[in-house]
């Protein structure tokens, strides 16, 4: 079994703007994220990005826009020796369609735990919203709540290796 850190995308990896992030110029990395992930990678963690992308259901952007942003983030991290194991997202919005994959529900986590043989007891969910933490806890993960757009390095001592 492997140990993974699940990361919320907006507000943890890229800056939360208060609006949906779906254009190339919306990719602004949160300060310190590269250094933090490098440290965690050296401690044996793999990474999965998990996010709600309700703007798809609302018709504000398309799946291809989300894939572009996610692929750009993965490529960016690769240049620093950090591999993103997978990126998964919920395209639904509660005002439009019900689902069980949108955080704080756990379907996205359950799928990744199964596919990658992840040990939930040694894995974490890092997010900037209560729904991220609730989803992680329901999936049996350890959790860490950050302030939106805060430097993850400030919190690394809280993460058990």
N, C-alpha and C positions, 0 to 999 in steps of 0.2 A: 504494500500500500504506500501511496505517496502522500506528502503533506503539501497543501495548497493554501495560498492566500487568495481569496475571492476579493476583488476590488470593484467598488462602484466606480463608474466612469466619471460622470460630471460632478465636480466638487472634490474628487479625490485624485484623479489622474489629470484631467483637463479642467480648466477653470469653469466654475458654475457662473453663468452670466445672468441668471434670473430668467432666461429664455432658453428655448431648445437649442442645442448645439448640433448643427447638421451641415454647415458649410465649411470648406477648407480653412477659412480664416477664423473659425471658431475653435480651432485646435491650438489652444494656449496651455502649455503644460503648467501644472501647479509647481510652485517652487519646491525644490528638494526631492521631487518624486524619483528622478533617476538614481540619485545617491541612495535613497531609502530602499528602492527595489534591488539595487546592486548588493546592498548589505544583506537583505533578506534572502536573495538568491544564493549568496555565499553560505548562508545558514541552512541551505537545503530546501528552500521553498520553491515551488512552481507557482505560476500566476494564472488566474482566470478572471476576465472582466465580465461582470454581470450588471446589466442596467435595464431600467424601464425606458422604453422609447415610445411613449404614448402619442407623440406627434405623428407617427405613422397612421394610427387609427383615426386621428383627427384630420388627416389629409394635409398636414403642414409640410411634410417631406416624405420621401419614399425609402423603401428598404435599401435601395442602392446608395442613398445618401448615408445611411447608418453604416453600411458595409465599408464605404469609402473612409469615413472617419475612423472606424475600428481598425481597418487595414493600415491606415496611416499611423495610428498609434502603435500598432504592433511593429511596423517597419522602423519607426523611430526608436523604440526600445531595443530592437535587434542591433542597431548601430552601437549600442552601449553594452552588448553582450547579455541582454535580458530577453529571454524567450517568454512570450505570452502563449501559454498552453492552448487557450481557447478564449473566444469572446462569444457571449450569449446574451440575448436581450429579449424582452417582452415587447411586442409591437402593439399591444392593446391599450385601451384607455377606459377606465371605469364608467365614464359618461357615455360610452359608445358600445362597448362589448365586455361581457363578463369573461373572466379567465381564472386559471389557477397558477399562471406563471408570473404574473406581476407581483413584484415585492410589495407587501410583506409575505406573499405566498411563496411556496418553496419548490415548485416544479422545476425551475431552472437549476437549482442547486441539486435536487435529487438526480436529475439527468446527468449532470457532471460528475457527481459522486460515483454513480454507477459506471459511466463510460470510462473514466480514468482511474478507477479503483482507488479513490481518495479516502484517507482515514479522517473522518470528521473530528475525532478527538484531538488530533494534532494540527488541524486546519483552522483557518480564521476567515471571518468576513470583516472587511474594513469599509466603512461607509460614513457618509456625512448626514444621513437622515435616520430618524427612528425606524422607518420601514426597512432600511438595510439591516439594522441590528436585529429587529424582530424576525426577519426572514432567516438570518444567520442562526439565531438561537433556535428557531423552530426546526432548522436543518441539522441541529446538533453541533454546530461550530462554535468556537470561541469568537468573541466579537470585540470590535474596537470602533468607537464612535469618535470621529474627528469633527472639528469645526469645518464648515465648507471652505475650500481653497487653502486649508492650513498645511503646513509643511509636515509630512508624515514622519520625518526624522525626529520631531519633538516627542513622538509617541512610541518609538521603537523599543524603549526599555520596558514597555508594557507587554510586548509580545514575547511569549515563551517559545523557545526554540526546541 
